[in-house]
């Protein structure tokens, strides 16, 4: 099913047709490259959009962010009665999240989304519905072919120019409900985003200028040039002819050839200045400026050295929080609203792979999580199947619940307030005289002996 070809007269009500006006696209037009500084236009200092895109630092930042976000799987999640978000699937949203359109898979679609936002500040996604109104296809539009419009009553529309790949055969105006519009850095208008190139374009152009000059320098055999001198005065025409001859035969690819000089001509090579050795530092500075506009740590694109500590997770968390998080959550929210999901249903990009720890740290964390996660849940983190008895949370025997500890403390407090009455110590029996005890023992022995003799007499 393709996007229906609806004319402007049929798509927009007549009462709003004359009131609709295009949004002011930034300072003097969005697709016009802004002046790098006041007076740059008069001084022929131009920041070219296509040239900036070819800068190595700018290219690395954009492709790094786009690839890191596109590799995150889009999960359809729902909130259960306990308020926990769990993944599930349905026939309304799962197919379009798994395969957005006919010519792009999930990764390619998300790369187009993020690159459009980073390069132009705006991402426009056209919805394609089925007969029941459910969104079945999503198309990332070329932002240069889309213009936001606002009517006199504040309603938002979008004018789409012809684009055969997305099925738009002619210019058409569609309401905002048919477009997912993701934008950021809305400095001048809430419907117009601004690319980081606005701030880092001049540094990117400076880096390209340094590289171009360096390339020309090494094309000349890494020689800074020289001076041809004559013992006497020469005419301007002669000087120009000698210079052109020298540049043609002994410069560039011909550098290093043997020159035969006459008429007292002498060649003196110029030496490179000490400040020329700072070229690498200047090039590094321009790359760091570009990284700062994208909020990418410079070491992520090979600029500068890695941090001294080797905690991979900490480095990834820093990169995620300062660069990727706002882009990821914006995509999630745009998808939730664009696919018209009900309350308690939403999308979530799986960031576990992005924040993956090293194997030693991961096993240590899973071992410490035994009191909050079942064995099967921990095995699932390692892509392992469940086992018999793995749906139980294990705890050590000496651990006690908070209720038991609170009850014990309450009992101790109560005893301290109402201590029991003291119990009198038992009175020990009076000590007997040693002589009396001895006499009593002798009497008991005599009586026993007498009884034994009496028993023997009876037996006889």
C-alpha positions in Angstrom: 0.0 0.0 0.0 1.4 3.4 -1.0 0.7 6.8 0.4 -2.5 8.0 -1.3 -2.0 10.9 -3.7 -4.1 13.6 -2.2 -4.1 17.1 -3.6 -3.7 20.2 -1.5 -7.3 21.3 -2.1 -8.6 17.9 -0.8 -6.1 17.5 2.0 -6.4 21.0 3.6 -9.7 22.6 4.4 -10.4 25.8 2.3 -10.7 28.0 5.3 -7.1 27.2 6.2 -5.6 27.1 2.8 -4.6 30.7 2.6 -3.7 30.9 6.3 -1.1 28.2 6.2 2.5 29.6 6.2 5.9 27.9 6.2 7.8 27.9 9.4 10.8 30.3 9.5 13.7 27.9 9.1 16.3 29.4 11.4 18.3 32.5 10.7 17.7 33.3 7.1 16.7 29.8 6.0 17.7 26.4 7.3 19.3 25.1 4.2 21.5 28.1 3.9 24.9 27.7 5.6 25.1 30.3 8.4 28.0 32.7 8.7 30.8 31.3 10.8 31.3 34.8 12.4 30.0 38.3 11.7 31.4 39.4 8.4 32.4 36.0 7.2 30.3 36.4 4.0 32.0 39.6 3.0 35.4 38.1 3.6 34.6 35.0 1.6 34.9 32.7 4.6 32.3 30.0 3.8 31.3 26.9 5.7 30.1 24.4 3.1 27.7 21.7 4.3 29.1 18.9 2.0 32.6 19.7 2.9 31.9 19.6 6.6 30.4 16.1 6.2 33.7 14.9 4.7 35.7 16.0 7.8 37.1 12.9 9.4 36.1 13.9 13.0 32.6 15.0 12.0 32.1 11.8 9.9 33.4 9.6 12.8 31.1 11.2 15.4 28.0 10.9 13.2 28.6 7.3 12.1 29.6 6.3 15.7 26.4 7.6 17.2 24.2 6.3 14.4 25.8 2.8 14.5 25.6 2.6 18.3 21.9 3.5 18.4 20.9 1.4 15.4 22.3 -1.8 16.8 20.0 -1.6 19.8 17.0 -3.8 19.5 13.6 -2.1 19.7 11.5 -3.9 22.3 7.7 -3.6 22.7 7.1 -3.5 26.4 4.0 -3.4 28.6 3.4 -2.6 32.3 1.8 -5.3 34.3 -0.4 -5.0 37.5 2.7 -4.7 39.7 4.0 -1.8 37.6 6.9 -3.8 36.1 7.7 -3.3 32.4 8.1 -6.6 30.5 8.6 -7.4 26.8 5.8 -8.8 24.8 4.5 -8.8 21.2 1.3 -8.1 19.4 0.1 -7.9 15.8 -0.4 -4.1 15.8 3.1 -2.9 16.6 5.6 -5.8 16.5 5.7 -6.2 12.7 6.5 -2.5 12.0 9.1 -2.4 14.7 10.8 -5.5 13.3 10.6 -4.5 9.6 9.8 -0.7 9.2 9.4 -0.8 5.4 10.1 -2.9 2.3 13.6 -1.7 1.5 15.1 -1.2 5.0 15.7 -3.5 7.9 15.6 -2.3 11.5 19.3 -1.2 11.6 19.2 0.6 8.3 16.0 2.4 9.2 17.4 3.6 12.6 20.7 4.7 11.0 18.7 6.9 8.5 16.7 8.3 11.4 19.7 9.2 13.5 21.9 10.5 10.6 19.1 12.8 9.4 18.7 14.2 12.9 22.5 14.8 13.4 23.1 16.3 9.9 19.9 18.4 9.6 18.6 18.7 13.1 15.3 17.1 12.0 14.0 13.6 11.2 10.7 13.3 9.4 9.1 9.8 9.3 6.0 9.3 7.1 3.4 6.8 8.4 1.6 4.4 6.1 -1.6 2.9 7.5 -3.8 -0.1 6.5 -7.5 0.0 6.1 -8.2 -0.1 9.8 -5.8 2.9 10.5 -3.0 0.8 12.0 0.5 2.0 11.1 2.2 -0.7 9.0 5.1 1.1 7.3 7.5 3.9 8.3 9.6 5.9 5.9 12.4 8.3 6.8 12.0 11.3 4.5 14.7 13.5 3.0 14.5 16.6 5.2 15.3 18.8 2.3 12.0 17.8 0.8 9.9 18.6 3.8 8.6 22.0 5.1 6.7 22.4 8.3 3.6 24.6 8.0 1.5 26.3 10.7 -2.1 27.5 10.2 -3.7 30.5 11.7 -5.3 28.4 14.4 -2.0 26.8 15.4 -2.5 23.5 13.6 0.7 21.9 12.2 1.0 20.5 8.7 3.9 19.3 6.6 4.4 19.9 2.9 6.1 16.9 1.3 7.7 17.2 -2.1 7.8 14.3 -4.6 9.9 11.3 -3.5 9.4 8.1 -5.4 11.1 5.9 -2.9 8.6 6.7 -0.2 5.6 6.7 -2.5 5.0 10.5 -2.6 4.4 11.1 -6.3 3.7 14.8 -6.1 3.7 17.7 -3.7 1.2 17.1 -0.9 0.3 18.6 2.4 -0.4 16.2 5.3 -1.5 16.8 8.9 1.0 16.4 11.8 -0.7 13.1 12.8 0.8 11.4 9.7 4.4 12.5 10.4 6.8 11.6 13.2 9.0 14.6 13.7 12.1 14.2 15.9 14.2 17.3 16.3 16.6 18.8 18.8 18.5 22.1 19.4 15.4 24.1 18.6 17.0 27.5 19.1 14.9 29.6 16.8 11.6 27.7 16.4 10.1 24.7 18.2 9.4 22.9 14.9 12.9 23.5 13.5 15.9 21.6 14.9 19.5 22.7 14.5 22.4 20.4 13.6 25.6 20.3 15.6 27.3 21.3 12.4 26.0 24.8 13.1 28.6 25.0 16.0 31.3 22.8 14.7 31.3 23.6 11.0 34.1 26.2 11.1 36.4 23.9 13.1 35.7 21.1 10.5 36.5 23.5 7.6 39.7 24.5 9.4 40.7 20.9 9.8 40.0 20.3 6.1 42.2 23.3 5.2 45.0 22.0 7.2 44.8 18.6 5.6 44.6 20.1 2.1 47.6 22.3 2.7 49.5 19.3 4.1 48.6 17.2 1.1 49.9 19.8 -1.3 53.1 20.1 0.8 53.9 16.4 0.5 52.9 16.4 -3.2 55.8 18.8 -3.6 58.2 16.3 -2.1 57.8 17.8 1.4 59.9 20.8 0.2 58.6 24.2 1.3 59.7 25.9 -1.9 62.6 28.1 -2.8 63.9 31.3 -4.4 65.5 31.8 -7.8 68.0 34.7 -7.8 69.9 36.4 -10.6 73.0 38.5 -10.3 71.3 41.4 -12.0 67.9 42.9 -12.7 65.5 41.0 -14.9 62.3 42.0 -16.6 58.9 40.9 -15.2 58.1 38.9 -18.3 61.4 37.0 -18.0 60.8 36.4 -14.3 57.3 35.0 -14.9 58.6 32.8 -17.7 61.3 31.4 -15.5 58.9 30.8 -12.6 56.4 29.0 -14.8 59.1 26.9 -16.3 60.4 26.0 -12.9 56.9 25.1 -11.5 56.2 23.0 -14.5 59.4 21.0 -14.6 60.7 20.9 -11.0 57.6 21.1 -8.7 55.0 18.6 -7.6 55.5 15.2 -9.1 58.7 16.5 -10.8 60.2 17.5 -7.5 63.8 16.1 -7.1 64.8 16.3 -10.8 68.1 17.9 -11.8 67.9 21.5 -12.9 70.5 23.1 -15.1 70.8 26.9 -14.4 72.5 29.4 -16.5 73.0 33.2 -16.7 74.1 33.2 -13.1 70.7 32.0 -11.7 70.9 30.4 -8.3 68.3 28.4 -6.4 68.0 28.8 -2.6 65.6 26.4 -0.8 63.4 27.8 1.9 63.4 26.2 5.3 60.2 25.2 7.1 59.4 27.3 10.1 59.3 25.9 13.6 55.6 26.8 13.9 54.8 24.4 11.0 55.4 21.5 13.5 52.3 22.6 15.4 50.1 21.5 12.5 49.2 18.2 14.2 48.2 20.0 17.4 46.0 22.3 15.4 44.4 19.5 13.6 43.8 17.6 16.9 42.2 20.8 18.3 39.7 21.0 15.4 38.7 17.4 15.9 38.2 17.9 19.6 35.9 20.9 18.9 33.8 18.8 16.6 33.6 16.1 19.2 32.4 18.6 21.8 29.5 19.7 19.6 28.4 16.1 19.3 29.2 15.4 23.0 31.3 12.4 22.0 34.4 11.7 24.1 37.4 12.3 21.8 39.0 8.9 22.5 36.0 7.2 21.0 37.0 8.4 17.5 40.8 8.0 18.0 41.5 11.5 19.0 43.7 11.7 22.1 44.6 8.9 24.5 42.3 6.5 26.3 41.5 7.2 30.0 44.0 5.6 32.3 41.4 3.5 34.2 40.3 0.3 32.4 36.7 0.1 33.7 34.9 -0.5 30.4 31.4 -0.1 31.9 32.2 3.3 33.4 33.5 4.6 30.1 30.4 3.4 28.3 28.1 4.8 30.9 29.7 8.2 30.5 29.4 8.1 26.8 25.7 6.9 27.1 24.7 9.6 29.6 26.3 12.6 27.9 25.7 11.7 24.3 23.3 8.9 23.5 20.7 8.9 26.2 18.7 12.0 25.1 18.7 10.7 21.5 17.5 7.2 22.5 14.8 8.4 24.8 13.6 10.8 22.2 13.3 8.0 19.7 11.3 5.9 22.2 8.9 8.7 22.9 8.4 9.6 19.2 7.7 5.9 18.4 5.2 5.7 21.3 3.3 8.7 20.1 3.7 8.1 16.4 2.4 4.5 16.6 -0.4 5.7 18.9 0.2 3.2 21.6 -2.2 2.8 24.5 -1.4 3.7 28.1 0.8 1.0 29.7 2.4 0.1 26.3 5.6 1.5 24.9 8.9 0.9 23.1 12.3 0.5 24.7 15.7 0.3 23.1 17.7 -2.5 24.6 20.8 -0.8 26.0 22.3 -3.9 27.6 24.6 -4.6 24.7 25.7 -1.0 24.7 26.6 -1.0 28.4 27.9 -4.6 28.4 30.6 -5.2 31.1 33.8 -7.2 30.7 33.3 -10.9 31.5 35.0 -10.8 35.0 32.9 -7.8 36.2 29.7 -9.3 34.6 30.1 -12.6 36.5 30.9 -10.8 39.7 27.7 -8.7 39.4 25.6 -11.7 38.6 27.0 -13.5 41.6 26.1 -10.6 43.9 22.6 -10.4 42.4 21.5 -13.9 43.7 19.4 -12.3 46.4 17.4 -10.2 44.0 17.3 -12.3 40.8 16.5 -15.9 40.3 19.1 -18.3 38.8 17.2 -18.5 35.5 17.1 -14.7 35.3 20.9 -14.5 35.8 21.4 -17.3 33.3 19.3 -15.5 30.7 21.7 -12.5 30.9 24.3 -15.0 29.6 22.0 -16.4 26.9 21.7 -19.7 28.8 18.6 -21.8 29.1 16.6 -22.2 32.4 17.3 -25.2 34.7 15.3 -27.2 37.1 14.9 -25.2 40.4 16.2 -22.1 38.8 13.1 -20.0 39.5 14.0 -19.5 43.2 15.8 -16.7 44.8 18.6 -17.9 47.2 19.6 -16.1 50.4 22.0 -17.0 53.2 20.5 -18.6 56.3 21.7 -15.9 58.7 19.8 -13.2 56.8 16.7 -12.0 58.6 13.7 -10.0 57.3 13.1 -6.4 58.3 9.9 -7.3 60.1 11.8 -9.8 62.3 14.5 -7.3 63.2 11.9 -4.7 63.9 10.0 -7.0 66.2 13.2 -7.9 68.1 14.1 -4.3 68.5 10.6 -3.5 69.8 10.9 -6.3 72.4 14.2 -5.0 73.6 12.9 -1.5 73.9 9.9 -2.7 75.9 12.1 -4.7 78.3 14.3 -1.7 78.9 11.2 0.4 79.8 9.6 -2.3 82.1 12.4 -4.4 83.6 11.3 -7.6 85.5 11.5 -7.7 89.3 14.7 -9.1 90.7 14.7 -12.7 92.0 16.2 -13.4 95.4 19.2 -15.6 95.3 18.7 -19.1 97.0 20.0 -19.3 100.6 22.8 -22.0 100.7 22.3 -24.7 103.5 24.3 -24.1 106.6 27.7 -25.7 106.7 27.8 -28.9 108.9 30.5 -29.7 111.4 33.1 -32.0 110.0 33.1 -34.3 113.2 29.3 -34.7 113.0 29.4 -35.6 109.4 32.1 -38.2 110.0 30.0 -39.8 112.8 26.9 -39.9 110.7 28.9 -41.6 107.9 30.2 -44.2 110.4 26.7 -45.0 111.6 25.4 -45.5 108.1 28.3 -47.9 107.4 27.7 -49.9 110.6 24.0 -50.2 109.9 24.8 -51.5 106.4 27.3 -54.0 107.6 24.8 -55.3 110.3 22.1 -55.7 107.7 24.4 -57.7 105.5 25.4 -60.1 108.3 21.7 -60.6 109.2 20.9 -61.5 105.6 23.8 -64.1 105.6 22.5 -65.7 108.8 19.1 -66.2 107.4 20.5 -67.7 104.3 22.5 -70.2 106.3 
